Amino acid sequence: MTLTANWSYPTSIRFGAGRIAELAEACKACGINKPLLVTDKGLAGMDITNRALDNLEAAGLGRQLFSDVDSNPNDINAEEGLKLYRDGGFDGVVAFGGGSALDLGKVLAFMVGQTRPLWDFEDIGDWWTRADADAIHPVIAVPTTAGTGSEVGRASVITNTANQEKKIIFHPKMLPAIVVCDPELTQGMPPFLTAGTGLDAFAHCVEAYSSPHYHPMSQGMALEGMRLVKEYLPSAYSNGNNLEARAHMMSAAIMGATAFQKGLGAIHALSHPIGAVHATHHGTTNAVCMPAVLQFNKSAIQPVFDQAAAFLNIEGGYEGFCHYVNELNQSMNIPKTLTELGVENPDLDSLTQSALRDPSVGGNPVAMNYDNTYKLFESLV
């Protein structure tokens, strides 16, 4: 089997090793003549970023870069990026990197032509209809990690620095027009980042599969995404240059992010406020929260995870699946508690209230309230 393909679900995806060479052509296919490449601070000076800029420059598209993107992107990053974008007269974004850069890049392309403030487009009810859809610029997404799946998402997670809360900004046209998925860009990614991003993809699949909402296509995609993570994340973690494992993990990330159209849940409701206040890595925070949330949701999810365990060749049904998750975390040196993660003196009351405001609450199979959410945070400390 050749791991090269062209996909159009949920958007056009150019998948395969070496396909970063098609970046300039992808821009032209979307009518982008002056792209701004948006990436994070860590990637800004790396060889893979320079090669992408070389590709754009050689095609006469310039080599403009914005990299002032924090690990948990925020409204300040967005304001600075928008100023550069507008002043430079750019007509499209190349969002290049992990979830942080992809989310920020999508927001810049979304906000450039809007007259209302960013928070007017939070994912609440039909607030997305406030946007001028014709003023949204196209995005080419180039993931360099295999985790968030933001490359196939219609939303971005941005931290509101005024109240230290992560907010989801949503619009259907935030979906990138073309995704260039080149697993070679993820080769050599450090083991801790491979683990954190890979377990983020796994968390997306687990929560989508757990969600009580009806979406059979997402349910099937979540199940296969879990299988790919189980089969290939250990190999990608132990050998960063295993291209086959890297390719399958990029697929798993896409599948997880597509599947969670069905819903997320308590894992993300907890990890969003933790990350916003304590600046923890999102995927790793999800991994820390996952075992406790699986137990929290046991009464509602045990039957479906009995089925998932059978499909994944895990003995012991739901309990066997939970044991597998604990062992997977341990094998990749994931902290067992928030304290081990570096969270000091957490304000559990504030975190609980923030978690209950997070849109992910609505997809959890067990209803979340102040008391049970506070106890869930307590169990993680």
N, C-alpha and C positions, 0 to 999 in steps of 0.2 A: 504493500500500500504506500502510495506517495502522499506525504503530508503537505500537499499544495492544493488549494481550491479557491473558487470564487463563490461567496455566499451573499444572499440578499435577505437574511433574517437575523435581526430585525432591520438591518440596513445593509448597504453594500460593504462586504468585507473581503479584502484581498489578503489571503492567508498563505503563508509559506516562507521558508528561509530565503533571505536575499531580496525580499520584495520591498524593502525600504528604498531600493533603487527606483521604484515607481512613484516616489513621493511627489516630484514635480509634475508628473503627468496627471496624478490624482488631483492636484490643485487646479490644473488647467481644465480638467473634466468638470470641475465645480465652478468654473468661471472666476477663480481666484488668480489675480495678477500681481498682487502685492501682499503676500502672507506675513503675519507675525507669528514666529515660532515661540510658543509659550512652554516653558519647562520650569523645573525647580532648581534651587540653588546648587544642590549636589550634582545635578546632571549638566549644568551650564557649561563647564569646561571639559567634559568628557569626550572621548573620541567618537562615540556613537552620535552625539549631538552635533559635533563638527562635521561629521560625514553627511548628516541630514541637511545641515546648512549649505554644505558644498553642493549637494544635489540641487537645492533650490537656486543657488547662485549661478550654477552652470546653465540652468534653464532660463536665466534672465529674470528670476523672481526675487532677487535680492537675498540678503542674509540677516534679517532683523530678528532680534532675540529679546524676550522679556523673561527674566528668571527670578524675580523677587516674589517667590511663592513659598510660603511656609508649609511645614509638614501637615498642618491642619489649616488650609487656606481660609482667609478671612476677608472682611469687607475692606480693610486697609489695603491688602494686596490687590483687591478688585479695583479700588479707586486709582491706585498708582498705575495699574495696567491699562485701565480705560483712558487715562490721560495720555499715555504713550500711544495707545492705539488710535485715538482720535487725532492727536497732533500729527501722527505719521501718515494719516490717510490710508490706513490698511483696509483691505476689503475681504479678509478672511483670516482664519486662525488655523495654524498647525499646532494642535495640543499634543505635546510630546512628553511622555514620562509615565509616572504612576498616577494613582487616583488624584493626588493633590493638583498636579499640573493639568490633568485632563479636566477636572472640575473647574479650575480657575479659567482655563482657556475657553471652555464652553460658556461660562458666565460673561467673559469679555465679548464674545461674538453675539451673545444674546442681548447684552445691555447697551451696546454701542449706539443703537438707534432709539432707545427708549427715553421717555421724558419723566417717567415716574421713578422713585427710588427703588433700590434693589429689593428691600423687604416687602414691597407691595406685590411681589410675585412669589411669595412663600407658598409652599404646597398646602394651601388651605382652600377647601371648596373649589370654586371656579376662578380663583384669583388669577390663574394663568391667562384668562381671557382678557385681562387688563392690558396685556402686552400688544404692541403693534407687530404682528407676525411678519409683515413685509419688511420690517427694519432689521430683522435678525440676519446676521451674516453667516456664511457657511463655515463648517468646521471639518478639518481632516484630523482624525484621531490616530495617534501612533503610540500604543501602550509599550512601555519598557519593563513592566512587571506583569505578573499574572495573578491578579487578586480582585481589585474592585470591580472590574468590568465596566468602568465609567465610559469606556469607548462605545458601548452600545446602550447607554442610558439617556433618558430624556430629562435628567435632573442633575443638579450639582449640590454638594453639601458645603456650605460656607458658614464659618463661625462669625456670629455677631459679637464683636469685641466689647460692645457696651454692656451686654449682660452675660457674656461668656456662654452662649448657647449656640449649638450647631443648628442651622436652619436649612431646609431643603427648598431649593429654588427649582421650579418645574415649568416646563413648556414643551409640548410635543416637538416643536421645531428645534429644540436644543439637541436632538439626536444628531450625531455627526453624519455628514453626507456620505463619507467614505472612511472606512477603517483600514489601516495598513497594519496587519498583525505579522510581524517578522520575529520568530522565536530567537533568531540570532542576537537580537537586541537585549535579550534577557540572559544570555550566557554569561557566566561569571558573576551573576548577582550574588552578594554575600549570603551565606546560609541563614543568618537571622532574618534577613529581608525575604528570602525565599520562603521561609517558614511563615512569617507574619502575613505576607500577601497570599500565599497558598491557602492558609487557614481562613483568611477572609473570604476567598472564593468558596471554601467548604461551608463556612457559616451562612453565606447567601443561599446555598443549596439546601442546607439543613432547615433554615427558617422558611424558605419557600415551600419546602416539602411539609413542614409543620403547620403552615397557615390553613385555617379552616375555609378560606375562600375557594370558590370553584374556578379552576383553571387547569383542565387536564393536560394541556400542552406544557404548561410550566411545570406541572407535577412530574411528567416524564423527563423533562429536561433537567430538573433538580436531581432526580435519581441517577441519571447518567453522569451528571456533573460530579456527584459524590463518588461514583465509581472511578472516574478519571483521577480525582484527587487521591483516592485510596491507592490506585495502581501506580501513579507517577510522581506524586509529591515526594515520597521518600527518596526516589532516584534523583530528582532535581535538587533536593536538599544535600544529598551526599556527594553528588558530582555536578557541579554547576555548569559543566560543558556538555551535559547529556542533551543533545538537541531534540531527540525524540520526546524525552520527558518534558522539556521546556515547551515544546509545541503542544502537547496534550494539556499541559497546565494553562496555557493561553486559551485553549478551547474551554477548559473548565471555568475559567474566569468569565468568559463570554456567556457561557451557559448559566452560571449562577446569577449574573446580573440580568439576563433575560428572564430567568425563572422568577425572580423576585417581583415581577409585575403582579404575581399572585399575593404578595405580601411579605413583610419582614415581621419581626417580633421583639421579644424582650432582650435578646442579645444586643441588637442595635439600639433599642431604647435605653439600655444601660450604658453601652459603650460611647454613644454620642456625647452625653454630658461629661463623662469621665475624660474623654479626649479633649473636649472644649476647655475644661477647667485645668486639667493637669498635663495637657500636651502629650499624651501617650500615643503610640502608634496604633492606628485604627484596627488593622487586622489582628495585631497581637492582643489588643484589648478584647476584641471579639473572641479570640481563642481562650483567653482567661475566663470570660463570662460563660462560655458554651456549656461546660459540664454542669454548672449550677442551674442554668436555664433548662437543660434537658430534664433535670430532676423536677424542677418547678412545673414543667408542662406534662409530667408523666401521665397524669390521669386522662389527658386529652390525646396524647400522641402515641401511647404505647402500641395500639393496634397497627398503625401505619408504619411504625419503626420496626415492628416484628417483620413486616413485609420487606422493608428496606434492608434489614439485616440479612434476610434470606437471599435477596438479589445480590448483595455485596459479599456473599460467602462469609458472613460473620456469624459464628455460633452464639446461641443464647438469646436471640430476638432483641427486644428493646434493651434489656440489661447488658447483653453482649455488645450492642452498639455503643452504649454509654462507656463500657469498659474500654472499647476500642478507641474512643475519643480521648479518654484519659491517657492511654498508652501512647497515642499519636502525639499529644501535647508533650508528654514527658520525653519522647524520643527526639524532640526538636527543641528541648530546653525552654519551653514556654513556662513562664512563671505560674505558680498555682494560685496566687492571690494578688490582689491589687497592691498590697504592700510590697511584695516581691517585684512588682512591675514598676515601682517607684512612686506610687501614689501616697503622699504623706498627709496625714490629718484631714481626710476627706470630710466635707460637710454633708453627711448622709441625708439630712433633711432637704438641703438645697438640691442635691443630686436626684433625690426621689421626685421632687416636684418637677424638675426639668425633664426627667425621664417620662413622666406621665403626660407631659406636653408634646413629646416627640411623636410624629405621625406613625412610627413603627409600632406603637402600642396597639393600634387597631388591627394589626395582623397576627397578634399573639393568640394562640388557641385557648389559653386560660386568661380570663379577665384580670387586668392589672389594676390594683387600687393602691392607696397610700401605704396601708399596713403591709401587704404582701410584697410590694416593691421595696419598701424600706428593709424588710427582713432579707430580701434577696441581696441587696447591697451589703448588709451586715455579714452575710455568709461569704462574701467575696473578699472582705477586708482581711 
